Amino acid sequence: MAYKALYRTYRPTSFEKVVGQQHIVKTLQNAVLKHKIAHAYLFCGPRGTGKTTVAKLMAKAVNCPVTDKAPCNVCDSCLSIQAGTHPDIIEIDAASNNGVDEIRDLIEKVKYSPIEGKYKVYIIDEVHMLSQGAFNALLKTLEEPPSHVIFILATTEPHKVLPTIISRCQRFDFTKVPQMEIGIRVKEVLDTEKIKYEEGVIRLISQLAEGGLRDALSILEQCIAYAQNDLRVQHVHDIYGITTVSEKIDLLDAVFSKNVVAILDNVRFISEKSFDIKRLTSDMIDLLKECIIFQYTRDESLLQIATVDEVKHILAKRNANDLLKMIDIFIETMDKYRNATNIHSYFEVALLKMMAMGDQAIPVVNKTEKPMPLKPTLVTKQVKEEVVPVKQPIIENTESSEHLFDVDAEDEEIVEEPVVLESPEDQRLLQLDIEVENTETEDNEELLLSDFDIVRFMVAGDKVRRTNEATLWSRVDDYINEIEWAKVARMISDGYIVVTNEQFVVLSVPYEEIAREINAKANEIALRRLMVEIVKQPRKVFAITKDQEDRSITMFKELRNVGRLPEPMIIHTEPLPKISKLEEEVTVDQRLVSLFGEGNVDFIHEE
């Protein structure tokens, strides 16, 4: 007997064995069971997802005498269809039979009754390849075919099919087969063929298939031909010219250690082995993305590419923020591959960019022993050269994935001993100087907090309080329509809480102008009074922009990683002044003028 390819040998013979298209299978089974069979179907979807297979199963089911368990795969009709000898099942390849004459010949034969079965089933594969004239010739017959005829059209590009054709069919969209289900099917084939294999082989083949089960079996067949009865991961890598995870990690290690020679050697090795650079770039993105996901979730079940130890090895050298920047560089490089004559050079440049990422100066700020004044110190133009010796806070778990603003200063242990720094990155951070703010600032500058002050706010933040008061803060919008509170309520309505405690609230707002207005001294009392209404405490309200928030997060991480977080922010505020009787007697007209500005309001008093 002639050899049959694996995807043909293991083609599903019943609806139950179809992988990954349960929504379509269930619909068709119910249609056959209830005798509600349409005259035309359109199967759309990526290659290798089961369109032709399901079309043949449907042809078997409608002609099977055992209606409740169709197809039974026992009757003569099922067996002849499976063998491809049934006279009433006609398969047409539209890629090679796409002319008007072929379609007219088909239409001429449609009117004849089936020879053996109940239905004549025409399966037209790659129907989008039909010419315009062929489509037009098919239209009328497809709309009103004889009762004994069923058309099943299959295509990978439904957008190329005439809308008038689509409207005459029941459309089913096949999806890519999930990687897990492909893996299960590949394992079944390996076990049936009695071939030894490494566990990593199944995962790798499932990834290479990219959602196509037929592609997975074709890849498996080629690997079996190469490795015979003992299939290993390295065999798949050799055949398809892809690098192993360990080789990718070696490349990343060369970048992290800034070893230019090792980077160039790795790229030269990749070039000599004719590895696919585009696939390697895509694989590097997936590997880094998986590391970031693991850092934030600590869920080992989400790892599909690397092991836990391999991911931890990468995270020990770079944090999630750096890995995201590396992904951006890879994505930008992928876009340039399309017009590149030598993509290896672009890949080298991308690695060199990543290597140089840590060269820019990152400000590291020392703590001060002085309490925080009423107005926070702000960014200025002068910097002192002297570094003040400070106590070093030690954070027990620097790899925590909790939100950065949830750090509680009371959990820190203060010691006098210097911090022991092991990595070159830590030494670089320690050598950086401190920005010391100049109190003689312009009014324009005083309305924006410095990044260092924001970090101190983060250290002083109260996670539990912020969580408990989330519902209270949603009440801000209720005060916008009240004349007394409208101005300040509208001012903070577009912001969200970044960090809070019993002394202050720090908001992130979309625009710098809004931040300046909230931080202005003229609005302090009104905002504190509004805080009494909302959170029952006269807290001081500060505002920062989204850019400031992002920069402060980066600074917070760097300081925390080397154990140099500053002292928490302390706000000293005066008691709120009592509202005088004169203020209580302010008319509605005067409040409106105060709210909208003099000259912007015209009053019409009815007599």
N, C-alpha and C positions, 0 to 999 in steps of 0.2 A: 504493500500500500504506500502511496506517495506521502511524503512528509507534509504535515500541515502546520502552519505557524501557530504559536501559542494563542494569539488573540482569536484565531478561528477555531482552534481545538476547544477552548474554554468559553466560547460564545454562549451566553445564557439561553437555555432551552425552555424556560418558563418565566413568567412575570416575577415570581418570587426571587429569582436569582439575579435580577437586574440590580445593579449597584448605583446608589446615589440619586435615583429619579423616582422616589416613592410617590410624590404628588402626581406625576404623570401616570404611573402604573396603576395607582388606585382609581383614577378617573376612567381610564380605558377598561379596566376590569368591570367597573360598575356599568359602563355603557354596554358591554357585551352581555352582562348578566341581566340587565333590564331591557335588552333588545332595543336600545336607543343609539344605534350606530349611525354616525354622520356619513355623508357621501364623500367628504374630502377633509383631509387632515394636513396640517403644515407643521413639521417638526423642525425647530430651529435650535441652534446651539453650537458650542465649540466642537472641534474635531475629537473623535474618540470618546464621546460621552454617551453613546448608545442609541443614536437616532435610527440607523438602519436596523439594528438589532430589535428595537421595539417595534419598528414597522413590520418586520417578519413575524414577530410574535403576535401582532395584531392580525396579520393575514392568517396565521394558524388558528387564532381564537375564533374569528368569524366563520371559519369553515369547519371547525371541530364539532362533531355531533354531540359531545358531552358539554353542554352549555355551562353547567354550574362549576366545572373545573377546567374550563378551556384555558390554554391548550392542554390536552391530556398527554400528548407525546406517545400515545399508544396506537391510535387509529391510523388507518392508511393515509388519510389526508395530512395529519401532522407529520408523519414519517416522510412522506414525499415532499412536503414543503421544506422540511429540515434538510433533506438530501438535495433540494434544488431542482427537482424533476416534476413538480406539479404544473400542469398546463395552464391553470387559471391564475397563477401568480407571476406577474410579468415585472421584471426589474429593468429599468432603463437608466442609463448613465447620461444625464443631460449634458455633460461636458463634451461627449463625443457624438451625441444625437440631438443637437440643438437647433436644427433647421426646421423650416416650415414644413417641408415634405415629410420628415419623420413624424411630426406631430399630426399631420393630416392622415398619415397611414395609421397612427394610433387611434385617431377619432373614428376612422372607418371600421376598425375592428371592435370598438367598444360596444357597438350595438348587438353583437353576437352574444348569445347566452353562454354561461360557464359550462365547461365540458364535464367536470367532475364535482366541483364544490358548489356551495351556495352562492358565493360571490367571486367575481373576477376582481383581483386587487392589483392595481398599477402602482408600483413603488418607483418614483422618479427621484433619483439622487442628484444632489447639486443642482437643484432646479433653477437657481439664480443664473446658471450659465445659458439658459434658453435665450434665443434672440427675441427681439421685439415682435417680429412677425409670428414666431412660434407661440409666444405668450398670447397674442391676440387670437390666434387660431384655437387655442385651448380654452379661452374664456367661456364660451357658451356651453361647451360640453362639461366643463368643470362646474358650472352653475346648476345645470339640470341634466346630470348623467342618468342613464338607465338605472332602475332600482337594483340591478344585480352587480353594479360596479362601484368600487371604492377607490378613490385616489389618495395616496399618501405621498406627499412631497417633503423632501428633506433638503436642508440647506444650512450652510455655515454663515451665510451672509443674507439675512432676511431683508435688509434694507435695499438690496438689489432686485427684490421680487416686486412686481407691479402691485400697487395697493388694491387694484381690482381683483387680483388673484388672491391676495391675503384675505380680503373681505368675504370670499366664497368658501373659506376653509375654517376649520377649528384649529386654532394655533396653540401649540405646546412649546414652551421654551425650556430646553434642556440646560441644566447648569453644570458647571465643572464639578467633578466628583471630589468630595472631601478627601484630604490627604490620609486621614485615618482609615476610611473605607477602602481606598486604594491599597494601603498597607495590608489590610486584612485579606484582600483578594490575592495579592502577590504572595503572601504567606501560604495561602491555601494551594496555590499552584506549585510552589516550591515543595511543600509537604507531599503533594500528590505525585510530583516527579521524583521524589525521594532524593533531593539535592541538599547537601549540607550548606549552611550559610551562617554568616555573622549577623547579629541583630541589626547592626548599623546599615546593612545592605538594604533592608526593607524601607527604612526611613529615607535613605538617600535616593532610591529609585522612585519612591512616592513624591519626593520633592522635584526630581527631574521631570516627572510626567506632567507637572503643571496642570493637574485636574483632568487629564485624559487617561482613562483606564486602558485604552488600546495602546497608547504610547508607553504606558508602564509595562505592559506585557511584551511589547517590542523591545524595550530596553532590557528587560529581564532575559529575553531570548538571546540577545546579542552577548550579554554578560555570561550566560551559561555556555554559549559556544566558545567563549574565551577561557573560562575558568573550569569548564567541565563540571565535576561533581562536588567541588569545594569552592563556594563563592564567597569572596571577601570584599571588604570595603575598598581596599586598594585596587582591586580589579576594576571596579566601577570608575574610580578616579582615573585610572590609566586609559580606559576606553574612551571616556568622554572629555578628557583633558580638563579636569577641574581639580582645584587644590583641596587638600584636606583641611580640617579645622585647625589642626596643629600647625600647618604651614601658614595659615592666615594669622594665627596668634604669634608665630615667629616674626611675621612681617610687622604686626602691631608693636611687638616688643622692640624692634629696631627703631620704630618711630618714637616710642615713648622714651627710649634711652638716647635718642638723637644720634644714632649710629648711621651716618650717611653711607659708609662703605657697605654695611649690612643691607641697607635699603636697596642700593644699586645692585648688589649681588643677587638679592631676591628677585628683583625685576628682571635681571638678566636670565636667571634660571627659568622664570615664568615665560620669557620670550623664547628661549631655546626649546622648551617643552611644548611650545605652541598652545599654551593654555588660552582660553577665551577670556580676554581682559574685560569685556563687557559683563560676562557672567561673574567673573571674580569681583568686579566692582559692586555688582548687585548683591553678591553673597556677603561682601564685607558690610554693606548697609544692613542686611538682615542680621548678621552676627552682632553688630553694635546695637541695633534696635533691641535684640533679645536681651543683651546685657542691661540696657536701660529699664526694660520692663521688669527684669528680675530684681533690680535694685529697689524699685518702688513697690513690688508685690511680694518678693521673697517666696514666690510660688514655683516650686520645681516642676510642677506638671505643665507649666507654660513653655518650658524649654524644649525646642524642637531641633535645634541645630547643634548646640554645644552642651557639654555636661556642666554640672554645678561647679565643679572645681575649675573648669576652664573659664567660666563666666566670672567666678570670684577672682581668678588670676588677673583678668582684665580690669575689674572694678577696683582692685587693690592699687592700680597705677593711675587710673583716671576716674573722675566722678561723672555723673550723668550729664552735667552741663557741657563738659569737654567732649563727651562722646556725641552729643547732639551737634556740636559744631563740626565734628569730623564727618558726620553723616551729611551735613549741608555741603561740605567740600566735595564729597563723593557724588552727591546728586548734581551739583554744578558741573563736575567733570563728566558725568554721564551725558549731560546735555551737549557737551562739546565734542563727544565722540562722533556725532553724526557727520561733521564736516572735517574731521581730522584725517590726515594721511598717515600719521604715525601715532596711534593711540597709546603706545607704550610710554611715549614722552609725556603725554597728558597725565597718565597714571603716576609716573614718577613725580611730576610737579605737584600733584595732589598730595602725595605722601610727604613731600618736602614742606608744603604748606602746613600740614598737620604737625610736623616736627617743630616748626617755628611758632606754633600757637602759644606756647608758654613764655615766649620771649618778652611780651609786652609787660610793662610794670603794673603790678596790682597793688593798690594802696593797702598797707596794713597799719592799723591804728592802735596806739597804746591807750591804756585806760588812765584815767585821772582819778585822784582821790577826793576831788572837790565835789560837793553836792551840786545838782543841776539847778541853775537859776530859773526864774520865771520864763524867760524867753530862751529857747534852745540856741546853742551856738550854731553858726551857719557857715557855708562854704565861703572862703575868702581867697584873696590873691597872694597872701604872704604865708610862707612855710618856714618854721624854725628848723635848724639843723640838729639841735640837741634832742636825743632820745631819752625820755624819762624812764628809769627802771620801774617795772610794774610787777604786781603779783600775777601769776599765771593761773587762770581757771582751767581745770582739767575736766573735760567732758568724757564720761565713761564710754559712751557708744557713739562714735563719730560717723558710723555708717547707717544710722537710723534713717528710715524712709519717711518719718513723720514730717508734717509741714514745718517749714523753717520757723514760722512765727510762733510755734507752740513751745519754744524753749522757755523753761522756768528758771530764773536766776537763782532761786533758792536751792535747786538741785545741784549746783556747782560746788566743787570742793576747792577752796582757795589755799594754795601752798606757796611758800617762798622759793622753792627750788626751781632752777631753770628747766625749761621744757627740753627733752631730748629729741632731737630731730634726726631722722635717719635718711630720708630721701633727699636728693638734690633739690627737688621742688620745695620741700620744707625749708631748706637752708636759704633758698632764694627769697621765700616769704619773710623769713626772720630778718634778713638784711635790709628789707625795705624800710623807709623812714615813715614818720607819722606826720599827718597833716594837723597842724595846730592852728585853730581858727583865730582870726583877727577880729576883735570886737568892734573895730572901726569899719563898719561895712556900710555900703550904700543902702538906702531904703529899699531899692528894688531887689537887692540880694537878700535882705532880711526876711523876705516873704517866702523863701524856699529853704527847706531843711537840707542839711548836708547828708551825704550817704552815711557818714559815720554816726550822726545823730539817729538816723533811721535804724541802724544796727542796734544802737543802745535801746531804742524803743522795743525792738524785737526781743532783746534779752529780758526786758522787763515785762513782756507780754504775759497775760493770764489766759491760758487756753480754755479752762473751764468756764470762765466768765464770758469769753467771746462766744462760746457755744450756747450757753444758757440765754444770752441776750440777743441771739439771732432773730428770734420772733419779735422782740421789742423793737429792734431797729427797723423792721418792715413797716412800722407805724409812722415813719417820717412823712410818707406821702399824705397822711391824714391831716397834717398841719399846713400843707401848701395852700389850702383854700381858706385858712383862717388869717384874717388881716394882721393880727398881732405877730404871727410866726411866719408868714408867707415868704418874706425876703430870705431869711436864713434857712428855712426848710427847703426852699427851691435851690439854694446854694449847695446843699449837701445831698440832694436827692439822687444825683447821678453817681455818687460815690459808694464804695463798699468798704467794710471794715478790714483793715490789714492786721492791726494789732490793737489790743485794748487792755486796760486794767482799771483799778478804782480811781486813778488820777487823771487818765487821759484816754483819748480815742484818736487813732491815726487812720485817716481815710485815703483811699486811692481814687483819684478823680481823672477823667479823661483829658483835661486840658490844663496847661500851666496857669492860664489866667484864673481859672477857678481855684486852683491851689493857692495862688497869691491872695485872692480875695478872702478865702477861709482863714488864712494865716494872719491877715491884717489885724492890727491891734483894735481897730474900730469895731470889728465884729465879734471880739472875744466875749464880751459880757452877754450879748444876745445869744450866741451859740451855747454858752454855759447854761443859760436859763432854759434853752430848748432841751439840753441834756437832762435837766431836772425833770422836765415833762416826760421824756422818753425813758431814761434809765434811772431816774430818781436820785441822781448825783450830779453836782455841778462840774463835770469833767471838762478839762481843756481839750479843744478840738484842733487837731493839726491835719494838714492835707499834703499829699505827695502825688506825683504823676506816675504813670505806668513805667516810664523809663527809669525813674528814680527807684521804683520798687524792684525792677529787674536787676539794676546795678547793686542795690543793697543786698539782694539775695546772694549774688555772686560774692560780695565782700564777706557776708555772714559765713558762707561755706568755707572760704579761705581761712578766715580767722578761727572758726570752730575746728577745722582740721588740724591746725597747729596749736590748739589750746590757748588762743590769745583773744578770746571774746572780751569786750570791754565791760565796764561796770554798767549795771542797768540804769536806764534813765529815771531820774527823780524829778517830779514837777512840784514846785512850791507855788501855790496860788492863794490869793487873798480871798476872804469871804465875799460872796456876792453882795453888792450894795442893795439896800432895801429900796423898794419902789416907793417914791414919794407920792403924796396925794396929788401933786401937780401932774405927775406922769399918769396916774390913774384916771385923771379927768381929761386926758387928751381925747379930742373928738375923732370921729371916724374920718373926717376930712383931713385932719392933720396926719393921721396914720397913713392915709392914701398918698399924701404928698411925700411923707417919709419913705414910703415904699417905692414909688415910681419916679420921684424927683420933682422938684419945683419947676413948673412950666410944662410938665408932661401930663397934667391932669386938669380938665375943665369941669367945673361943678355947675350943674343945673338944678336949682332948688325949686320945687313946685310949691306954689302958694296955696 
